[in-house]
Amino acid sequence: MRHPIDIPRGIKARSPVAAASGVRRILQSLGRDRRGAAALVMAAAASSVIGMAAFATEAGNWYLVRRHAQNAADAAAFAAIKTLAETGSTQTAVSMGTDVVSRNGFTAGGATVVTVTADTASTPRSVRVVVQQTQPLLLARVLLQQATVVRATSRAVAADMSKGACVLTLSGSIAIGNNTIATAPGCALASNYKAGDAFQAGSGGSIANGSFTVTASGIVTTGGCRGCAESVSAGKLVLGSPPSSYQPPVRNPYAALNSFQPPANFPSSCINAQTGATLLPWESGSTCYTSITLSGNNTTVMTPGTYYIRGGDFKINSGSLTCPDCTGGRGVTIVLTGNATNAIGSVGINTNGTVQLSAPRSNPASTNGSNSDLSGVLIFRDPNARWVPSGGTTQVSINGGASISLNGAVVAPNIAASLNGGSTSQVNGCTVMVVGSLSLGGNTQLSTGGCTAMGTAVPTPQILRLVDG
């Protein structure tokens, strides 16, 4: 028996069809209602907007970190290649590069990886520095799943100048005076002087009003190059490659002569050279000279060998000084030496003199005291002489024209020298000057073209530069 459902009074019972129709109307009303839709869209897009903003912010920081890493890598590569050029030690160069990277804020360990490698087997020698650092993801996690690695690479090389340097100053500048025409198209002018004026173009620093022309394969200095850019622009410096400043010191191929000792069996007294005579070297009976000073219109002949001048000068004021038998690798070496610090003479070759001399390919070694380190050396002034500043008395002075031909090395490590015309006028000649400082003037021609055949060592500058990694 079915029990009826009691319907309260006042309420009219609805049929099932009517109830369903009511529900449908309510749902249709909600579907047409747009209130709050924008909030729903913003809520859905908020994560993307925040992610993009975070990515832009963090990407900017990554770019900044990479720029700092590149600067650190460049500085480290240059410091390391400079160390390699100066010491020849790959281990020292790698340590230097790693230290410079660390000092610039990238110490190896954890998220930072630093790799420094030195290559001495290839030409040119090189150092490569790689800096990597993993960047943490912050808000950028919304878009990225893996951490970003910032990477910077730098490579530096040390390339030898193929034809070397015909001038190397060890402790002073190379100064170019006005009215100078210096021609050295096959070799460089190099200075180990660390000051800003290691090379000075123009007398008194005058560039615009200076009258000079210097032609060389390059200019290389450990210090600065005063007036070089202006002189190049004005056509007064004609160079095969741009000036290279603040490079590593050029190795002195005659450094062994810094410990030079005169023969132990020097006689108690030496002789004066006679103008117009035939002079004999040390190898002929241990002959030495108090000085060789020539004047007049006579011709004085030197026999191949080593000439020791004890405490005096080598000066050619006039006349002719030749060595007819200086052929086939034979030549003369003139050594100025002495027993006391200041008892060493000077070198002076003047305009009125005619000098045609060549160095020996191999300085004759004998029990009489000749020194094999003097091979290829034409004039050597004992380094026990005191240093004379550029403003003082010049101790090596060569003044002459085409009649002055000096083939070989002029080695005077700690004194001021001047070259005002002369030296060698032949492309295949060989004139190398290794001195304390040098003043160039007049009409001077230099060349290293014949140095290999003559056995004369040529200083070889190294040019450091950054290249593509």
C-alpha positions in Angstrom: 0.0 0.0 0.0 1.5 3.3 -1.1 1.7 6.1 1.4 0.8 9.5 0.1 3.3 12.4 0.5 1.8 15.1 2.5 2.1 18.5 0.8 1.9 21.5 3.1 -0.9 23.8 2.5 -0.1 26.8 0.3 2.5 25.0 -1.7 1.5 23.8 -5.0 3.1 20.6 -6.1 5.2 20.8 -9.4 5.4 18.1 -11.9 8.8 16.6 -12.8 8.7 18.2 -16.2 8.3 21.6 -14.7 11.2 21.0 -12.3 13.6 20.0 -15.1 12.6 23.1 -17.1 13.5 25.3 -14.1 16.9 23.8 -13.7 17.6 24.4 -17.4 16.7 28.0 -17.2 19.1 28.5 -14.3 22.0 26.9 -16.1 21.3 29.0 -19.2 21.3 32.2 -17.1 24.7 31.3 -15.6 26.1 30.6 -19.1 25.2 34.1 -20.2 26.7 35.8 -17.2 30.2 37.3 -18.0 31.0 38.7 -14.6 34.5 37.6 -13.3 35.7 36.2 -16.6 38.7 38.6 -16.8 39.8 37.5 -13.4 39.7 33.9 -14.5 41.9 34.8 -17.6 44.4 36.8 -15.6 44.6 33.9 -13.1 45.4 31.5 -15.9 48.0 33.8 -17.6 49.7 35.1 -14.4 52.2 32.3 -14.3 53.3 33.0 -17.8 53.6 36.7 -17.3 55.7 36.2 -14.1 57.8 33.6 -15.8 58.6 36.0 -18.7 59.5 38.8 -16.4 61.7 36.6 -14.3 63.4 35.2 -17.4 64.1 38.8 -18.7 65.5 39.8 -15.4 67.7 36.8 -14.9 68.8 36.7 -18.6 70.1 40.3 -18.1 72.1 39.1 -15.1 73.5 36.2 -17.1 74.6 38.7 -19.8 76.3 40.8 -17.2 78.1 37.8 -15.7 79.3 36.7 -19.1 80.7 40.1 -19.8 82.6 40.0 -16.5 83.8 36.4 -17.3 85.0 37.5 -20.8 87.0 40.4 -19.3 88.5 38.0 -16.8 89.4 35.5 -19.5 91.0 38.2 -21.7 93.0 39.6 -18.8 94.1 36.1 -17.8 95.1 35.0 -21.3 97.2 38.1 -21.9 98.9 37.8 -18.5 99.6 34.1 -19.1 101.0 34.6 -22.6 103.2 37.4 -21.3 104.5 35.1 -18.6 105.1 32.3 -21.1 107.0 34.7 -23.4 109.2 35.9 -20.6 109.8 32.6 -18.8 109.2 29.9 -21.3 107.4 27.9 -18.5 104.0 26.5 -19.3 103.4 25.7 -15.6 104.1 29.3 -14.6 101.9 30.6 -17.4 99.0 28.4 -16.3 99.4 29.5 -12.7 99.4 33.1 -13.7 96.3 32.8 -15.9 94.4 30.9 -13.1 95.4 33.6 -10.5 94.3 36.5 -12.8 90.9 34.8 -13.4 90.4 34.4 -9.6 91.4 38.0 -8.9 88.6 39.0 -11.3 86.0 37.2 -9.4 86.0 33.7 -10.9 87.6 31.3 -8.5 87.5 27.7 -9.6 85.3 25.4 -7.6 81.6 24.7 -7.1 79.6 26.3 -9.9 82.7 27.8 -11.5 85.1 25.9 -13.8 88.3 27.6 -15.0 90.5 25.9 -17.6 93.9 27.4 -18.6 96.0 25.6 -21.2 99.4 26.7 -22.7 100.6 25.4 -26.1 104.3 25.7 -26.9 104.4 23.0 -29.5 102.6 25.1 -32.2 103.7 28.3 -33.9 102.9 30.8 -32.6 102.8 29.8 -29.0 99.4 30.3 -27.3 97.4 30.3 -24.1 93.7 29.5 -24.0 91.5 30.4 -21.0 87.9 29.1 -20.6 85.7 30.4 -17.8 82.3 28.6 -17.1 79.9 29.3 -14.4 76.5 27.7 -13.7 73.8 30.2 -13.0 71.0 29.3 -10.4 67.4 29.4 -11.6 65.1 31.6 -9.5 61.8 32.7 -10.9 62.9 31.6 -14.3 62.1 28.0 -13.2 58.6 28.8 -14.5 60.0 28.6 -18.1 63.3 26.6 -17.8 63.9 23.2 -16.3 67.7 23.1 -16.5 70.2 25.6 -15.1 72.0 28.0 -17.6 75.9 27.8 -18.0 77.7 31.1 -18.8 80.8 30.5 -20.8 83.7 32.9 -21.9 86.7 31.9 -24.0 89.9 33.9 -24.7 93.1 33.0 -26.6 96.3 34.9 -26.7 99.4 34.2 -28.9 103.1 35.2 -28.8 104.5 35.5 -32.4 108.1 36.1 -33.1 109.0 38.9 -35.6 110.5 36.9 -38.4 113.3 39.3 -39.3 114.2 40.4 -35.8 115.4 43.8 -34.6 118.4 45.7 -35.8 118.3 48.0 -32.7 117.7 46.9 -29.1 118.0 49.4 -26.2 118.2 47.7 -22.8 117.8 50.5 -20.3 117.0 53.7 -22.2 114.9 55.0 -25.0 115.2 55.1 -28.8 115.0 58.8 -29.7 114.5 60.0 -33.3 115.9 63.5 -33.9 114.8 66.0 -36.5 116.4 65.9 -40.0 116.6 62.1 -39.6 116.2 59.6 -42.4 116.5 56.1 -41.0 116.0 53.2 -43.2 115.6 49.7 -41.8 112.8 48.1 -43.9 113.8 44.5 -43.1 114.1 44.8 -39.3 112.4 46.4 -36.2 113.5 49.0 -33.7 113.0 47.5 -30.1 113.4 49.0 -26.7 113.3 47.2 -23.3 112.9 50.6 -21.5 109.7 50.4 -19.4 108.9 54.2 -19.3 106.2 55.8 -21.5 108.9 57.3 -23.8 110.7 54.0 -24.6 110.4 55.2 -28.2 110.4 59.0 -28.9 109.5 60.3 -32.4 110.7 63.8 -33.0 113.2 66.0 -31.3 111.8 67.3 -28.0 108.6 65.5 -28.6 107.8 67.6 -31.6 105.7 65.7 -34.1 103.9 68.3 -36.3 107.0 70.4 -36.9 109.5 67.6 -36.9 111.4 66.7 -40.0 112.1 62.9 -40.0 111.3 59.7 -41.8 111.8 56.3 -40.3 111.2 53.2 -42.3 111.2 49.9 -40.4 109.3 46.6 -40.2 108.0 47.6 -36.8 108.5 49.3 -33.5 108.4 47.2 -30.3 108.6 48.6 -26.8 108.3 47.3 -23.3 107.1 50.7 -22.4 105.2 53.3 -24.4 105.7 54.8 -27.8 105.5 58.6 -27.6 104.3 60.3 -30.8 104.1 57.0 -32.7 100.4 57.2 -33.6 100.7 60.9 -34.8 103.9 60.1 -36.8 102.3 57.1 -38.5 99.3 59.2 -39.5 101.6 61.9 -40.8 103.6 59.4 -42.9 106.8 60.0 -40.8 106.9 56.5 -39.5 106.5 54.0 -42.3 106.1 50.6 -40.7 105.4 47.1 -41.9 103.2 46.5 -38.9 101.6 48.9 -36.3 103.7 50.0 -33.3 103.5 47.4 -30.5 103.8 48.9 -27.0 104.0 47.3 -23.5 105.3 44.0 -24.9 107.5 41.6 -23.0 111.2 42.5 -22.9 113.2 41.3 -25.9 115.8 38.7 -25.0 119.3 40.0 -25.4 121.2 37.4 -27.5 124.5 38.8 -26.0 123.5 38.6 -22.4 126.3 36.1 -21.7 128.8 38.9 -22.4 127.6 40.6 -19.2 130.0 38.4 -17.3 132.8 39.1 -19.7 136.4 38.8 -18.4 139.4 40.1 -20.3 142.2 37.6 -20.9 144.0 36.6 -17.7 147.4 36.8 -19.5 147.2 40.5 -20.4 150.8 41.9 -20.6 151.8 44.6 -18.1 151.6 47.2 -20.8 149.9 47.5 -24.2 150.9 49.5 -27.3 149.5 52.5 -29.1 148.2 51.9 -32.6 150.1 53.6 -35.4 148.2 55.5 -38.0 148.9 54.1 -41.5 150.3 50.8 -40.2 149.1 47.3 -40.4 147.6 46.3 -37.0 147.9 42.9 -35.5 145.2 41.2 -33.4 145.5 39.5 -30.0 145.9 36.2 -31.6 149.3 37.4 -33.0 151.5 37.3 -30.0 149.0 38.5 -27.4 149.0 42.0 -28.7 146.8 44.6 -27.0 146.4 48.4 -27.4 146.1 51.3 -25.1 144.0 53.0 -27.7 143.3 52.9 -31.4 142.9 56.6 -32.5 143.4 57.3 -36.2 143.7 60.7 -38.0 145.2 62.1 -41.1 144.8 60.8 -44.6 146.5 57.5 -44.2 145.1 54.1 -44.6 145.3 51.8 -41.6 144.8 48.0 -42.2 143.5 45.6 -39.6 144.3 41.9 -39.8 141.4 39.5 -39.0 141.2 38.7 -35.3 140.4 40.2 -31.8 141.6 43.6 -30.8 141.7 44.4 -27.1 141.9 48.1 -26.2 142.8 48.3 -22.5 141.5 51.5 -20.9 141.5 53.7 -24.0 139.4 54.7 -27.0 138.6 53.5 -30.4 138.3 56.6 -32.5 138.5 57.3 -36.2 138.7 61.0 -36.8 139.9 60.8 -40.4 141.7 58.6 -42.8 140.7 55.0 -43.8 140.4 51.9 -41.7 139.9 48.6 -43.6 140.3 44.9 -43.3 141.0 43.6 -46.9 141.4 40.0 -45.6 138.0 40.0 -43.8 136.4 37.6 -46.3 135.0 34.1 -46.2 133.7 34.5 -42.6 136.9 36.1 -41.3 136.6 39.5 -39.6 137.6 41.6 -36.6 136.2 42.1 -33.1 137.2 45.3 -31.3 136.9 45.0 -27.5 137.1 48.0 -25.1 137.9 46.8 -21.6 140.0 47.7 -18.5 140.7 46.9 -15.0 138.7 49.6 -13.2 135.1 50.6 -13.4 135.8 53.9 -15.2 138.9 52.9 -17.0 137.1 52.0 -20.2 137.2 54.2 -23.3 134.6 55.3 -25.8 133.9 54.7 -29.4 133.9 57.5 -31.9 133.7 57.3 -35.7 133.4 60.7 -37.4 132.2 61.9 -40.7 135.7 62.4 -42.2 136.7 58.8 -41.6 136.2 55.8 -44.0 135.6 52.6 -42.1 134.9 49.3 -43.8 134.8 46.5 -41.2 133.1 43.2 -40.8 132.8 40.8 -37.8 134.0 37.2 -37.8 131.5 34.5 -38.3 133.2 32.6 -35.5 135.5 34.5 -33.1 138.7 32.5 -33.0 138.9 30.6 -29.8 142.4 30.1 -28.6 144.5 29.6 -25.4 145.4 33.3 -25.7 142.0 34.3 -24.2 139.7 34.9 -27.1 136.0 34.6 -26.1 133.7 32.5 -28.3 130.7 34.6 -27.2 132.1 37.4 -29.4 131.3 35.5 -32.6 129.5 37.9 -35.0 130.4 40.9 -32.8 132.2 43.8 -34.4 132.5 46.2 -31.5 132.1 45.3 -27.8 132.3 47.7 -24.9 132.8 45.9 -21.6 129.6 46.2 -19.5 131.7 47.0 -16.4 131.6 50.6 -17.6 129.2 52.7 -15.7 125.9 53.7 -17.1 125.8 57.2 -18.6 122.3 58.7 -18.8 121.0 60.0 -22.1 121.6 63.6 -21.0 125.3 62.9 -20.3 128.2 62.0 -22.5 127.6 59.6 -25.3 130.0 56.7 -25.1 129.4 55.2 -28.6 129.1 57.8 -31.4 129.0 56.9 -35.1 128.8 59.8 -37.5 129.3 59.3 -41.1 127.8 58.8 -44.5 128.1 56.0 -47.1 131.8 55.6 -46.3 130.9 54.1 -43.0 130.1 50.3 -43.3 129.9 48.3 -40.1 128.8 44.7 -40.6 128.3 42.9 -37.3 126.9 43.6 -33.9 127.8 46.7 -31.9 127.3 45.6 -28.2 127.5 48.2 -25.5 124.9 47.1 -22.9 124.8 50.0 -20.4 125.7 53.2 -22.2 124.3 55.9 -24.4 124.9 55.6 -28.1 124.2 57.8 -31.1 124.0 56.8 -34.8 124.0 59.8 -37.2 124.5 58.3 -40.6 126.4 55.4 -42.0 126.4 51.8 -40.6 125.6 49.7 -43.7 124.1 50.8 -47.0 123.5 47.3 -48.4 120.2 45.4 -48.2 122.1 42.2 -47.5 124.4 43.8 -44.9 124.2 43.3 -41.2 124.2 46.0 -38.5 122.8 45.2 -35.1 123.1 47.6 -32.2 122.5 46.4 -28.6 123.1 49.4 -26.4 121.7 51.2 -23.3 120.0 53.9 -25.2 120.2 55.2 -28.8 119.7 58.5 -30.6 119.1 58.2 -34.3 119.9 61.1 -36.7 121.3 61.9 -40.1 120.9 59.5 -43.0 121.2 56.0 -41.4 120.7 52.6 -43.0 120.3 49.4 -41.1 119.7 45.8 -42.2 119.7 42.3 -40.8 119.6 40.6 -44.2 123.1 39.3 -44.1 123.3 38.5 -40.3 122.6 34.8 -40.7 125.5 34.3 -43.1 127.7 36.4 -40.9 126.8 34.5 -37.8 125.6 37.6 -36.0 122.8 36.9 -33.5 119.7 39.1 -34.0 117.3 40.1 -31.2 113.9 38.6 -31.8 110.9 40.6 -30.4 107.7 38.8 -29.5 104.3 40.3 -30.3 101.5 39.4 -27.9 97.9 39.7 -29.0 94.4 38.4 -28.4 92.9 36.3 -31.2 89.6 34.5 -31.7 89.3 31.7 -29.2 
